[in-house]
């Protein structure tokens, strides 16, 4: 009888592990020592079905010694139709009391930011999303990387 219990637990665990989010695109851009004005983090992905909804997730990895509560970036989206839209975004890394909103260890902090949820891309083709830092610092120190993830949502 014990044998059947182990098989049931194994099948249940296998079923749960296969039900995770469907990440259809994920790319990381590493900044190095600092993020210069002219260094854009570029992400390019294909949309093949305009009826699918996605969550657009940005992961920011920064130093626990980052000197600002937030930083500004311009997000430029280029559509397959060659239309281009640029929007400013303030990325909040800490609350008003100075406590990091990200999870930190001694080396780095990681913040997961939902940029858009349940978004549909109306055109089939190649999309390009780029991030350019837009702060007072020509060389923004302490931002290690940006990662963009496109996750298919489940209805």
Secondary structure, 3 states (H helix, E strand, C coil): CHHHHHHHHHHHHHHHHCCCCEEEEEEEEECCCEEECCCCEEEEEEECCCCCEEEEEEEEEECCCCCCCEEEEEEEEECCCCCEEEEEEEEECECCCCCECCEECCCCEEEEEEEEEEEECCCCEEEEEEEEECCCCCEEECEEEEEEEEEECCC
